Amino acid sequence: MSLNRRDFLKLSAAGIVVGVFPGCATSANVFGSKKGPRVVIVGAGFGGATAAKHIRMWSGNTIEVVLNERNPQFISCPMSNTVLGGSRTISDLTRNYDTLRSKYGIELVRGEVTAVDPQKQTVTLADGSISYDRLIISPGVDFMFDKIEGLNANAADESVPHAWKAGAQTTMLRKQLESMADGGTFAISIPKAPYRCPPGPYERACQVAFYLKNNKPKSKVLILDANPDIVSKKGLFMAAWNELYPGMVEYRPNAEVRQVNVAGKTLKTEFDDVKADVMNVIPPMKAGAVASMAGVVNVDNRWCAVDFLSYESKVQKNIHVIGDAVSAALPKSGHLATSQAKVCAAAIIELMQGRHPDTGPAIANTCYSMVSNNEAVHVAHVYRYNAEKMVMLPAEGGGVSAKRSEVEGTLANYWLKNILGDVLL
Ligand SMILES: Cc1cc2nc3c(=O)[nH]c(=O)nc-3n(C[C@H](O)[C@H](O)[C@H](O)COP(=O)(O)OP(=O)(O)OC[C@H]3O[C@@H](n4cnc5c(N)ncnc54)[C@H](O)[C@@H]3O)c2cc1C
């Protein structure tokens, strides 16, 4: 006999079956009433999965952790640009969540959160509601398609991928490059900062140029940047474009794409109409929708202001926000999301045990960019809490690589292995 989850819940409530539904990622008991202190986490990406693991580990498993995610697997955005260059596939970047359950006893609940009630302290999915003592949301970003005439989520899925969440769109963009004739134009558009992964679009330009140089050398990479200048690692990217891909990469600042003609393969900026064979339009971004559901979006109608000692929202008690959704003068990166997740996890344990969070947290970011198949550059900073301004400020030191190198390319691969282990193993 096969049961669906609803049947299982009914039978389970009637005492007819017990245990975990075979093959299903959801433990049914989380939909009932809570038995002890519980943290619910929405989003099992870089921030959410790291917070889940560290709350269990550092609390000695005394706090129940329910980790919710809509996707069946974890796919890393970091290094996903190398899928376009050809040195990785999406399956190289795909992981499962098994260890979080088996090693740390985290309750994994698969499904889309559709509502949050901060008064009743519940989150709602199709199967029912889950109650929490504290909620962490790490939903990443959503795309503001309404800012670009002619573009919407369907068009992005079907023909004009942003590929800014690694997965099917990344693979599609690679296929579009493979189908493009030699002599064609690949155009990438970059939204105004802040957006997820400041150096990411420039790394992508390098990876696409790497593929084209080796396969379609008469082609061109056109970067349409809404910003007045290159946002990150400027000298290093310019050196890579000029020295590794001479004559192939054209950079245009202040070139915000405002309209897309999908059928006519044209991008409209304030000044030009640009024809492109492959269009990679990265729309402006805001905190993932669950942040609005929870009522924690309070900056520019896009981002969430938090107390940097605990990552508790400035506007909703017992709801914490980490990762890209946070409003801060910090890069929106996976590394920083994991760093914030650990500060948040430690603070929640202190708060739930009646103590005060650490008053001097530090977080760190390292971001490697692959400029070819084997050479990389990096930026790294430590940020410390400034009690007077109540923000995270860069500490002395840090900065960018002196120059690109193969050694950095090797270190970038180790960085990926280590961070995925930190998040998921
Ligand atoms: C091309 C590219 C390259 C990058 N390279 C790097 C790099 O080299 N180094 C680096 O540090 N960072 C890099 N980043 C940035 C990094 O991917 C993000 O900063 C990081 O993923 C942010 O973590 P997060 O937890 O905020 O969001 P995510 O990791 O996106 O996790 C959010 C999760 O929440 C889930 N979710 C959202 N809403 C719901 C809902 N309603 N119900 C259920 N689940 C939900 C989503 O499915 C997702 O799994 C890169 C990004 C891109 C696009």
The ligand as an SDF file (V2000), in Angstrom:
LIG
                    3D

 53 58  0  0  0  0  0  0  0  0999 V2000
   26.9050   33.0430  -10.3520 C   0  0  0  0  0  0  0  0  0  0  0  0
   27.0930   33.2020   -8.8750 C   0  0  0  0  0  0  0  0  0  0  0  0
   28.3430   33.0130   -8.3120 C   0  0  0  0  0  0  0  0  0  0  0  0
   28.5290   33.1540   -6.9500 C   0  0  0  0  0  0  0  0  0  0  0  0
   29.7850   32.9560   -6.4370 N   0  0  0  0  0  0  0  0  0  0  0  0
   29.9930   33.0810   -5.1080 C   0  0  0  0  0  0  0  0  0  0  0  0
   31.2820   32.8280   -4.5550 C   0  0  0  0  0  0  0  0  0  0  0  0
   32.2320   32.4930   -5.2670 O   0  0  0  0  0  0  0  0  0  0  0  0
   31.4390   32.9690   -3.2270 N   0  0  0  0  0  0  0  0  0  0  0  0
   30.3990   33.3020   -2.4100 C   0  0  0  0  0  0  0  0  0  0  0  0
   30.6120   33.3810   -1.1930 O   0  0  0  0  0  0  0  0  0  0  0  0
   29.1590   33.5660   -2.9010 N   0  0  0  0  0  0  0  0  0  0  0  0
   28.9210   33.4550   -4.2250 C   0  0  0  0  0  0  0  0  0  0  0  0
   27.6680   33.6860   -4.7450 N   0  0  0  0  0  0  0  0  0  0  0  0
   26.6110   34.2210   -3.8660 C   0  0  0  0  0  0  0  0  0  0  0  0
   25.8870   33.1480   -3.0340 C   0  0  0  0  0  0  0  0  0  0  0  0
   25.3420   32.1560   -3.8830 O   0  0  0  0  0  0  0  0  0  0  0  0
   24.7460   33.7800   -2.2320 C   0  0  0  0  0  0  0  0  0  0  0  0
   25.2070   34.9450   -1.6040 O   0  0  0  0  0  0  0  0  0  0  0  0
   24.2550   32.7900   -1.1790 C   0  0  0  0  0  0  0  0  0  0  0  0
   23.6260   31.6990   -1.8440 O   0  0  0  0  0  0  0  0  0  0  0  0
   23.2930   33.4650   -0.2090 C   0  0  0  0  0  0  0  0  0  0  0  0
   22.8500   32.5480    0.7600 O   0  0  0  0  0  0  0  0  0  0  0  0
   21.3520   32.6350    1.2930 P   0  0  0  0  0  0  0  0  0  0  0  0
   21.2170   31.5980    2.3470 O   0  0  0  0  0  0  0  0  0  0  0  0
   21.0060   34.0390    1.5960 O   0  0  0  0  0  0  0  0  0  0  0  0
   20.4590   32.2450    0.0150 O   0  0  0  0  0  0  0  0  0  0  0  0
   20.4230   30.8730   -0.8040 P   0  0  0  0  0  0  0  0  0  0  0  0
   21.7170   30.1540   -0.7010 O   0  0  0  0  0  0  0  0  0  0  0  0
   19.8900   31.2180   -2.1460 O   0  0  0  0  0  0  0  0  0  0  0  0
   19.3260   30.0120   -0.0350 O   0  0  0  0  0  0  0  0  0  0  0  0
   17.9730   30.3910   -0.0010 C   0  0  0  0  0  0  0  0  0  0  0  0
   17.1310   29.1190    0.0330 C   0  0  0  0  0  0  0  0  0  0  0  0
   15.7950   29.4360    0.4580 O   0  0  0  0  0  0  0  0  0  0  0  0
   14.8760   28.6540   -0.2820 C   0  0  0  0  0  0  0  0  0  0  0  0
   13.5860   29.3220   -0.2120 N   0  0  0  0  0  0  0  0  0  0  0  0
   13.3240   30.6220   -0.5140 C   0  0  0  0  0  0  0  0  0  0  0  0
   12.0280   30.8990   -0.3010 N   0  0  0  0  0  0  0  0  0  0  0  0
   11.4480   29.7610    0.1580 C   0  0  0  0  0  0  0  0  0  0  0  0
   10.1160   29.4280    0.5560 C   0  0  0  0  0  0  0  0  0  0  0  0
    9.1220   30.3090    0.5030 N   0  0  0  0  0  0  0  0  0  0  0  0
    9.8760   28.1610    0.9970 N   0  0  0  0  0  0  0  0  0  0  0  0
   10.8810   27.2320    1.0380 C   0  0  0  0  0  0  0  0  0  0  0  0
   12.1550   27.5070    0.6650 N   0  0  0  0  0  0  0  0  0  0  0  0
   12.4360   28.7620    0.2330 C   0  0  0  0  0  0  0  0  0  0  0  0
   15.5050   28.6160   -1.6770 C   0  0  0  0  0  0  0  0  0  0  0  0
   15.0300   27.5400   -2.4450 O   0  0  0  0  0  0  0  0  0  0  0  0
   17.0070   28.5040   -1.3560 C   0  0  0  0  0  0  0  0  0  0  0  0
   17.4450   27.1510   -1.3190 O   0  0  0  0  0  0  0  0  0  0  0  0
   27.4440   33.5160   -6.1060 C   0  0  0  0  0  0  0  0  0  0  0  0
   26.1700   33.6970   -6.6720 C   0  0  0  0  0  0  0  0  0  0  0  0
   26.0000   33.5400   -8.0340 C   0  0  0  0  0  0  0  0  0  0  0  0
   24.6230   33.7320   -8.6220 C   0  0  0  0  0  0  0  0  0  0  0  0
  1  2  1  0
  2  3  1  0
  2 52  2  0
  3  4  2  0
  4  5  1  0
  4 50  1  0
  5  6  2  0
  6  7  1  0
  6 13  1  0
  7  8  2  0
  7  9  1  0
  9 10  1  0
 10 11  2  0
 10 12  1  0
 12 13  2  0
 13 14  1  0
 14 15  1  0
 14 50  1  0
 15 16  1  0
 16 17  1  0
 16 18  1  0
 18 19  1  0
 18 20  1  0
 20 21  1  0
 20 22  1  0
 22 23  1  0
 23 24  1  0
 24 25  2  0
 24 26  1  0
 24 27  1  0
 27 28  1  0
 28 29  2  0
 28 30  1  0
 28 31  1  0
 31 32  1  0
 32 33  1  0
 33 34  1  0
 33 48  1  0
 34 35  1  0
 35 36  1  0
 35 46  1  0
 36 37  1  0
 36 45  1  0
 37 38  2  0
 38 39  1  0
 39 40  1  0
 39 45  2  0
 40 41  1  0
 40 42  2  0
 42 43  1  0
 43 44  2  0
 44 45  1  0
 46 47  1  0
 46 48  1  0
 48 49  1  0
 50 51  2  0
 51 52  1  0
 52 53  1  0
M  END
$$$$
